[in-house]
Amino acid sequence: MIDTTDFYGRTNEKTKTSTNLVQLLDCPCGKTPTELNLIEGSTCKWAYVTGNCCGEWNVEFRTEYNKIDTDECMKLAIDEWNRAPRPLKGEN
């Protein structure tokens, strides 16, 4: 199971969002996540996004001060997930 606790150890189920309507790039583990999880960073300016495929890879992104459980924050997370560079095959 993927850890969805924030920086302070709180769990927020609202940060789990199904991505059925959005095209996501594969995780470096080789699978395409069907759900993204948002985890608060150490300040309200930053958060992490991770897929439900392996829970090993996460991407830090700027929240633009949106609350983590908002659609705006999820859109930023999806964009950053897809823009993040992936390791070349055999490098992970």
C-alpha positions in Angstrom: 0.0 0.0 0.0 1.2 3.5 -0.8 1.9 5.8 2.1 -0.5 8.8 1.8 0.6 10.4 5.0 1.6 14.0 4.9 4.7 15.6 6.4 3.1 15.6 9.8 2.0 11.9 9.7 -1.7 12.7 8.9 -3.5 10.5 6.3 -5.8 12.3 3.9 -7.9 10.0 1.6 -9.0 13.0 -0.5 -5.5 13.1 -2.0 -6.0 9.8 -3.8 -7.6 10.5 -7.2 -8.5 8.1 -10.0 -6.9 9.2 -13.3 -9.2 7.2 -15.7 -9.9 10.3 -17.8 -6.3 11.5 -17.9 -3.4 10.1 -20.0 -0.4 9.4 -17.6 3.1 8.4 -18.6 4.5 5.2 -17.3 6.3 5.1 -14.0 10.0 4.0 -14.1 8.9 0.7 -12.7 7.3 0.0 -16.1 3.7 0.2 -15.1 1.2 3.0 -15.8 -0.5 4.1 -12.6 -4.3 4.2 -12.5 -4.3 6.5 -9.5 -2.1 9.3 -8.2 -1.5 10.1 -4.6 -0.6 13.5 -3.3 1.5 13.9 -0.2 2.1 17.3 1.5 5.6 18.6 1.5 7.3 20.4 4.4 5.5 23.6 3.4 2.3 24.5 1.7 4.3 25.5 -1.4 5.5 22.0 -2.2 4.0 18.5 -2.4 4.8 15.1 -3.8 2.9 12.9 -6.3 3.3 9.2 -6.5 1.5 6.5 -8.5 -0.3 3.5 -7.2 1.8 1.1 -9.3 4.9 0.7 -7.0 5.0 3.5 -4.5 8.8 3.8 -5.1 9.0 6.8 -7.4 7.7 10.2 -6.5 7.9 13.7 -8.0 8.1 16.9 -6.1 6.0 19.8 -7.5 4.9 23.3 -6.6 1.3 23.5 -5.4 1.0 27.2 -6.3 -0.4 27.5 -2.7 -3.5 25.4 -3.7 -4.8 23.1 -1.0 -3.6 19.6 -1.6 -7.1 18.1 -2.0 -8.3 20.5 -4.8 -8.7 19.8 -8.5 -6.2 22.6 -9.2 -3.5 20.9 -7.2 -4.2 17.5 -8.9 -3.9 19.1 -12.3 -0.5 20.5 -11.3 0.5 17.1 -10.0 -0.6 15.3 -13.2 1.3 17.9 -15.3 4.5 17.4 -13.2 4.2 13.6 -13.3 4.1 13.6 -17.1 6.9 16.2 -17.4 9.3 14.5 -15.0 12.3 12.9 -16.8 12.3 9.1 -16.7 15.5 7.1 -16.4 16.7 5.3 -19.5 15.8 1.6 -19.7 18.1 -0.4 -17.4 19.1 2.7 -15.3 16.6 2.3 -12.6 
